[in-house]
């Protein structure tokens, strides 16, 4: 069974949610996010939800070895996914972990969801 998670990105004004269908354990998610968080702390990435969050899609795209082109020809579960991190509308009911990226504090926290 997959370990699912949500990532909530906030900047004190706005909130954007992401869903990860599998490999949501901290041992997988935190190393995936760390280069982006380092770029944020160094000032290379803007600390607002809109501009920061696009990079989550790019990271997830690379993790799935995508080329950022649109899928063609196949209908498998993997073909329609843009990558490991997908924008979503709110917290899902089937998650094991909830991560919070606080752009004001420039930190990632998480908790197990029971």
Secondary structure as GFF3:
##gff-version 3
##sequence-region A 1 114
A	DSSP	beta_strand	5	10	.	.	.	ID=ss1
A	DSSP	beta_strand	15	20	.	.	.	ID=ss2
A	DSSP	alpha_helix	26	41	.	.	.	ID=ss3
A	DSSP	alpha_helix	49	63	.	.	.	ID=ss4
A	DSSP	beta_strand	86	88	.	.	.	ID=ss5
A	DSSP	beta_strand	97	102	.	.	.	ID=ss6
A	DSSP	beta_strand	107	112	.	.	.	ID=ss7
###
